[in-house]
Amino acid sequence: MNNKKRTPIDEVRRLLSGIPSDPLAAVERLGEVRELIDTALNEAMAEATLEGASIRSVAVRAGLSPNAVPPRLARTSQLSSYTDSVGKVSSSSIERARYDSETGRPAPKEPMTFKPRRSN
């Protein structure tokens, strides 16, 4: 028995293998495929940034604007813990994620936020 988890790309292949002939059903199926491809693209972009690629270079390769990449990275399994309060991943949080990855430290359990040391 194969207990290997299916990746988004595996699921895309499965869905594309049988596109329905009914136009409305085909639209629905292709919408599902698009969502899975977006998820796979976001995860690949996160992996590339963790390996040292800049947001700008990742954006160029993905055909996106540089401003579109940080919120997409924030939705990934690898970088979601490093999001800021507006739902984006900043260059400083990517540096932190790289450091944590290189040293084997686990990602923060909740998104990073500023917490004052003392109240006034």
NORMOLIN-V440940 format. One record per backbone hydrogen bond with DSSP energy under -1.0 kcal/mol. NH is the residue of the N-H (numbers start at 1). CO is the residue of the C=O. E is the energy in kcal/mol with one decimal. If there is no record, write none. Layout:
# NORMOLIN-V440940
NH:CO:E + NH:CO:E
This chain:
# NORMOLIN-V440940
11:7:-2.1 + 12:8:-2.2 + 13:9:-2.4 + 14:10:-2.0 + 15:11:-2.6 + 16:12:-2.6 + 17:13:-1.1 + 26:22:-2.5 + 27:23:-2.2 + 28:24:-2.0 + 29:25:-2.4 + 30:26:-2.9 + 31:27:-2.0 + 32:28:-1.8 + 33:29:-2.1 + 34:30:-2.4 + 35:31:-2.0 + 36:32:-2.0 + 37:33:-2.6 + 38:34:-2.5 + 39:35:-2.1 + 40:36:-2.5 + 41:37:-2.8 + 42:38:-2.7 + 43:39:-2.3 + 44:40:-2.2 + 45:41:-2.5 + 46:42:-2.2 + 47:43:-2.3 + 48:44:-2.3 + 49:45:-2.3 + 50:46:-2.4 + 51:47:-1.5 + 52:49:-1.3 + 53:48:-2.4 + 58:54:-2.3 + 59:55:-2.5 + 60:56:-2.3 + 61:57:-2.2 + 62:58:-1.9 + 64:59:-2.8 + 68:65:-1.7 + 73:69:-2.5 + 74:70:-1.7 + 76:73:-1.7 + 80:76:-1.5 + 82:79:-1.9 + 83:80:-1.1 + 84:88:-2.7 + 87:84:-1.6 + 94:90:-1.9 + 95:91:-2.0 + 96:92:-1.9 + 97:93:-2.3 + 98:94:-2.6 + 99:95:-2.4 + 100:96:-2.9 + 101:97:-2.5 + 102:98:-2.7 + 103:99:-2.3 + 105:100:-1.9
